[in-house]
């Protein structure tokens, strides 16, 4: 079966939010050793107000309920925004498309795989407030780019050291830093194609036709070895406003 035929089922529209149920069984990724949801729940239990940056479909924020009485989510991608509003409305969470304009408004700022605008976070956090962020680092799935002969996904490094420097320079006190590179294994080339379509920043000029020869080589590798394993790149930073 040629590549073009094999991944027809992977050629649908991009997923919304971070819901990639279609990948179940087709790629296996190890989560980092920490639990971001558990850490976020601990912070929210003590908070009266919270802000979730780049909430996606609002799926994770909804899982963290009960939420503080004043909780705001931000989501600027037009496909995600109405879905997030429908999901979070029963929880009395307002979903905005831009950052709030005020100051000293939130006890907790959350950002999982979203933006980490240090100056805005300092502006929005109350004194003794906490920001908790899990980020996708610039080395994420880098071996996939190499295998397909594609340029690196990022020109500048994005890692724990860079994030800590930015938050510290903005006036925050970093209290926890963690960084890991858990493995991710793809069990068929269709899962690779769909991953690259749903995460277009990984290979910006990606199309199955343009990368057909490389995909065929990868298909052979997966068939012979049973899978193709690359490293994810995740880091977590927690900081407080003194």
N, C-alpha and C positions, 0 to 999 in steps of 0.2 A: 504494500500500500504506500503510495507516494505521500510526501508530507502534506501537500495541499489538500488531499482528500482526508487524511487522518485527523486534521484539526478543524474540520468544518464546524464541529460542535463547539469549538473554542472561540469562534469568531463572532459571538454575540456582542451586545452592547456592554460597555464597561459597567462594573459593579458600582453600586452606590455605597457610601460609607465604607466600612471595613468588613462587609459581609461577603466572604468568599467560600460559601458552603459548597460550591461546585468543585472545589479542590479537595474535598474530603476523600482520603484514600489515594489521591493522585500526587500530593506532595506531603512530606512529613517534616515538620519543623519543630525543633526543640525550643521551648520557651526559656527565657532567662530564668535564673534561679530565684529572683525575687517575684513577688506578686504585686503588680501595680494596682489592681482593684482592691486588694486587701489593704495596702498602704493608703489608698485614697479614702476608703471607708473609715479608717481610723481618724483621718483628718476631718472628714465631714461630720463625724459624730460630735466633735467639739465645736463645730462652726455654726454661725447664724447666717452666713452668706457665702456664696461660692460662685465662681466663674469657670466655665469649661471652654477652653479655646479649641477651635476646629473640631467641633463635636461629631462631625460626620453625620450619620443618621440618628445620632443620639442614643445608639444602642448601648454603649458602655455606661453613659451617664444614667440611663434608665435602670441599669442593673445595680447601680450604687444606691438606689433608693432604700430608705427614706432620705430625702435631701433637705438641706437647710431651707428655711422658709423663703429666703431671698436667694434664688439660684437663677443665673443667666447663662445661656449657652451662645456661642458664636459659631456660625457656619456660613461661609461666603460662596460655596459652590452651589450654583443654582439647582442642580439636580438633587442635592442633599437637603437643602433648606426646607422645602415643604414636607419631606418625609420626617425630618427631625421635629418639626413643629407638631405634626400629627402624633408622633410618638411621645413627645414630652409635655404636650398640653395637659393630659390628665394629671401630671405631676406638678402643675402650676409653674413650669419652667418657661421663661420667655426666651425665644430663639431670635437673635439678631444677626444681621449680616456684616456688621462692623463692630469694632471694639467700643465699649462704653466710653463716654467722654469725661466722666467724673474723676474724682480722686478719693482715696481712702475708703473704698466701697466694699471690699471683699476680704473675708477672713482667709479664704483658700482660693488659689488659682490652680487649675488643673490643665495639663496639656499632654495628651498621649498621642504621639506621632503627629503633632501639630506645630504651630508656631511657638517660638519662645522669645517674644519681644521684650528684652530685659527692661528697657526704660518704661514701657507701658505697664509692665507687671509691677514695677516699683510704684508707679503712679496709682494703680488700681488697688494695691494691697493696703490693708490697714496695718498700723504698727503691730508688730508681733505676728502678722499674717504670714502664711506659708505658700510657696509655690512648689508643686510636685510635677515633674515632667519626665516621661519616658520618650526617648527619641530614637529614630532610625538613623544610624551613623552613616557616614559617607562611604564606608567600606562594605555596605550591605550588598550581598550577592555579587560582589566584584568579580568572582571567578566565572560567573555566568557571562558577563561582558567579554572576558578574556576568551572563553570557549567559543563564543560566536564571532569573535574578531571585531567587536564593537568598541568604541571609545569609552573611557571611564564615565560613570554616571555623574560624577561631581568633579569640578576643577579644584575647589577649595576643600580642605579637610573640615569635617563636622564631626566632632567627637566630644568626649566628656571634658577634656582640657579646654577646648574652645568655648564650650557652653559655660563652664565654671568661670573662665576669664571674663566673659560678657556679663554674667550675673553679678560677679564681684565688682566689676568696674561701675555697674549701675547703682551699687550701694547695698546689695543683698549679702547676707551671711550664709554661705553654703554649709549645710549640716550633714549631707549624705551624698556620696558619689559612688556609682557602680557602673561597670562597663563589661560586656561579655559579647562573645561571638558564637552563638549556638549554631549547630549545623541544620541545614535544610536539604532534604533529599527529594528530588523530582523522580517520579516513577514512570512518566511517559512524556513525550515531547509536546503533546497537546497541552499539558499543564504548564510547561514552560511558555508556550505561546500565549496562553490566557493570562499568565502572570505578567508578561511584558505588555499586554494590551491594557490590563487594569492598572498597571503602575508605569505610565508612559515616560516618566522621568528616568527610568532605569536605562533604556536605550531609546533616545529621543527620535531617531529616524527609523524605528523598528517597523517592519512589515514582513509578513511571512514570505512574500515574493522576493524581497530584497535580501533576506537572510536564508533563503531556501537551502543553499548548499551547506551552510553551517548547521542548519537545523537537521539536515539529513545525516551529517556526521554525528551530531549529538544523539539522534535517534538510534544509530548503530551502537554507540557507546552504551546507551541505556539498555538496549536489548541484550548486549553481551555482559554487562556488569550488574544489571538489575536495578540501576538507579544512578543518578548524577547528584553528588552532594557538594554543596557550596556553604559558605559561612554567612549567616546573618550578622548584623551589627546593631546592637542595642546598648543604650546607656541611659542611666537614670540619675537625675539630679534633684535634690530637695534643698530649698533655701528659705530663709526667713528675712523679713524686713525688720531690722533692729529698731 
